[in-house]
Amino acid sequence: MPRYTISSYLLAVAAVLLVLRFHLLPAVFAGLAVYVLTLKLARHLPPNMNRFAHKVALGVVVVCVITCLTSASAAIWSFIGSSHGIAALLATIVDTLGSLRGTLPESVAELLPTTIEDLRQQLVEMFGDHVQKISVVGIESLKVFAHILLGMVVGGMAAVHHFREHDQAAPFISALRSRLRTLATAFDKVVFAQLKISALNSALTAVYLLIALPLFGVHLPMATLLVLLTFAVGMLPVVGNLVSNTVIVVISLGVSAGVGIASLLFLVLIHKAEYFMNARIVGHEVQATAWELLGSMLLLEAAFGIPGLVAAPVVYAWLKAELKEQAMI
């Protein structure tokens, strides 16, 4: 293997470690999303456009992609941060657990949180300091938003640069571009495949929470937010489904035991369907089984916390694609 190729791999590994170490994952994922979406949309541009018109059209596509992604993110963040958002959901969970304390053994009841602060503290102990950042509004949030916006701009510039001629590029630069193309392909396969799965899972959950239960006279608290939560955490293979299912079952138990059991049975069916879809869609795209993805998620979560957990499927797919390109597997 040439030295410039080895150097490009070493630089790629260093980049992954630095991104996770300095919490730049949102910016990188935002940039990759803009890059991949721009390339997908650019394929539909008329092929007979002159060079200048093509650049202008690409610029318009980049601006539209960034605007759409920013608007969607702002809308979700606004909803989560509202009075009907996460704080209200945490309060509902605490109230439900409080009502269940009397029906559980004393040894189990003592482990349940009695206030929102107790619940937040348990989440911090489980997931580390990253959970605290979810509710932080101020300088830190503005910095993350600035990183994401800058990542989108860089992703858009990289997409525009993608269509330029690279015949005269130095070997090392060509090797780096090859790493970027492989990463973008892995991101496309994992994230957008998981997006389809999460959307379908959320649609089924919405049918159950917003249509099926009301038909039987049952109105679950925070149903709309639960659907949104299902979609958001559903971007994490396997693990995200467990999180949303647990929250839905707990709140269902607060209505009645029968509703809790019905929710559990329904969500088990969804979980089985999602497991099949993961194996068929994500597993087929990446050529990886569920245990491989879970293993990579556990390893990177232990090393880098929540950012490692989120990045693991993409990093593993990228690693496997690079190994296949070198005929090592």
RONUDO-161544 format. One record per residue (C-alpha): residue in three letters; x, y, z. Coordinates in steps of 0.1 Angstrom, whole numbers, plus 5000, padded with zeros to 4 digits. Layout:
BEGIN
AlaXYZ ...
This chain:
BEGIN
Met500050005000 Pro501550344990 Arg502650575018 Tyr500150855008 Thr497250605012 Ile498550495047 Ser498850865056 Ser495250925045 Tyr494050645067 Leu496050765097 Leu494651115092 Ala491050975089 Val491450785123 Ala492851095139 Ala489951295126 Val487351055140 Leu489051065174 Leu489251445174 Val485651485164 Leu484451265192 Arg486851405217 Phe485851765211 His482151705206 Leu482051805170 Leu479751515159 Pro476651735153 Ala478651965130 Val480151665111 Phe476751495107 Ala475151815096 Gly477951865070 Leu477551505057 Ala473851545055 Val474151855033 Tyr476851695012 Val474951375006 Leu471551544999 Thr473151804976 Leu474851524955 Lys471551334954 Leu469551644942 Ala472351754918 Arg471851424898 His468451564887 Leu469851884872 Pro469751904834 Pro472851744820 Asn473251994791 Met473752304814 Asn476852514809 Arg479552534836 Phe478352874850 Ala474652774851 His475652444868 Lys477452624895 Val474552854901 Ala472152564902 Leu474352384927 Gly474552694949 Val470752714949 Val470452344958 Val472952394987 Val471052695000 Cys467752504998 Val469152205016 Ile470652415044 Thr467452615048 Cys465252305050 Leu467552125075 Thr467852435096 Ser464152505096 Ala463352145105 Ser465952145134 Ala464652475147 Ala461052355147 Ile461952035165 Trp464052225191 Ser461352485196 Phe458752215203 Ile461052025226 Gly461952335245 Ser458352445249 Ser456152395279 His454852085263 Gly458251945256 Ile460851735275 Ala460251905309 Ala456551815307 Leu457351455296 Leu459751415326 Ala457051545349 Thr454551295335 Ile456951005339 Val457651105375 Asp453851135383 Thr453350795367 Leu456150625386 Gly454750795418 Ser451350635412 Leu452950295407 Arg455050305439 Gly452250165460 Thr451749855437 Leu455449755436 Pro457549575462 Glu459249815487 Ser462749715474 Val461749815439 Ala459750125449 Glu462750275467 Leu464750275434 Leu462150485416 Pro462650865414 Thr460151075433 Thr460851415417 Ile462051545383 Glu465451625399 Asp465751265411 Leu464851135376 Arg467351375360 Gln470051265385 Gln469450905376 Leu469650985339 Val472951165345 Glu474250865364 Met473250635336 Phe474450845306 Gly476951085321 Asp477151455318 His475851455282 Val472251445295 Gln472751765313 Lys473551935280 Ile470151855267 Ser468452105289 Val471152375288 Val470152685269 Gly472552975265 Ile476153005254 Glu476752625250 Ser473552585228 Leu474552875207 Lys478052725202 Val476552395191 Phe474252575167 Ala477152765153 His479052445148 Ile476152285130 Leu475652585108 Leu479352595100 Gly479352215093 Met476452265068 Val478352535050 Val481452315048 Gly479352025036 Gly477752245009 Met481152374997 Ala482552014996 Ala479551914975 Val480152204950 His483852114949 His482951754942 Phe481951834906 Arg485252004897 Glu487851824877 His490451644900 Asp492751494874 Gln495751704884 Ala495251644922 Ala498251514941 Pro498051144952 Phe497651234989 Ile494751464981 Ser493151194959 Ala493550944988 Leu491851195012 Arg488951244987 Ser488550864985 Arg488250855023 Leu485551125022 Arg483650944994 Thr483650625014 Leu482550805046 Ala479750985027 Thr478550655012 Ala478550485047 Phe476650785061 Asp474150765033 Lys473550395038 Val473350395076 Val471650725084 Phe469150745056 Ala468250375059 Gln467750425096 Leu465750735088 Lys463350525067 Ile463050275095 Ser462450535122 Ala459850715101 Leu457950385096 Asn458250305133 Ser456950645142 Ala454050615118 Leu453050285133 Thr453350435168 Ala451350735158 Val448550515145 Tyr448450335178 Leu448750635201 Leu446750895181 Ile444150665164 Ala443750325179 Leu443850415216 Pro441350715212 Leu438950475194 Phe438750285226 Gly438350595247 Val441950605259 His443950935255 Leu447550885265 Pro449251195279 Met451951355257 Ala451051135228 Thr452251375201 Leu455651425219 Leu455951045223 Val455651005185 Leu458351275180 Leu460551105207 Thr460150775189 Phe461350925156 Ala464251115172 Val465650815193 Gly464750575165 Met467850705146 Leu469850485170 Pro469650125158 Val468049885183 Val468850095214 Gly466650395204 Asn463650165201 Leu464150035236 Val464250395250 Ser461050505233 Asn459250175241 Thr460150205278 Val458750565280 Ile455550475263 Val454950165284 Val455550365317 Ile453150635307 Ser450650375296 Leu450750205330 Gly449850545345 Val446550525326 Ser445750165336 Ala447449825337 Gly445449705307 Val446649995286 Gly450149925298 Ile449949565287 Ala448349655254 Ser451149905247 Leu453749655256 Leu452349395233 Phe451949645204 Leu455449775209 Val456949425210 Leu455349365176 Ile456949685163 His460249595178 Lys460149265160 Ala459249435128 Glu462049695133 Tyr464549415140 Phe463649255107 Met463849585089 Asn467249665105 Ala468549325094 Arg467049365059 Ile467749735052 Val470749855074 Gly472249515076 His471949455038 Glu473349805030 Val476349775054 Gln476749395053 Ala476649395091 Thr474449205115 Ala472749355146 Trp475349215170 Glu478149385150 Leu476349715152 Leu475649675189 Gly479249575196 Ser480549885179 Met477950105198 Leu478949955232 Leu482650005225 Leu482450365213 Glu479950455240 Ala482350325266 Ala485150535251 Phe483250865242 Gly479850845258 Ile476650945239 Pro478551095209 Gly480250755204 Leu476950575207 Val475450795179 Ala478550775157 Ala479250405160 Pro476950275132 Val478450515107 Val482050465118 Tyr481650085117 Ala480050095082 Trp482950325071 Leu485550095086 Lys483949785069 Ala483749965036 Glu487450065037 Leu488449705046 Lys486449565017 Glu488049824993 Gln491449695004 Ala490249324999 Met490949255036 Ile487549105042 
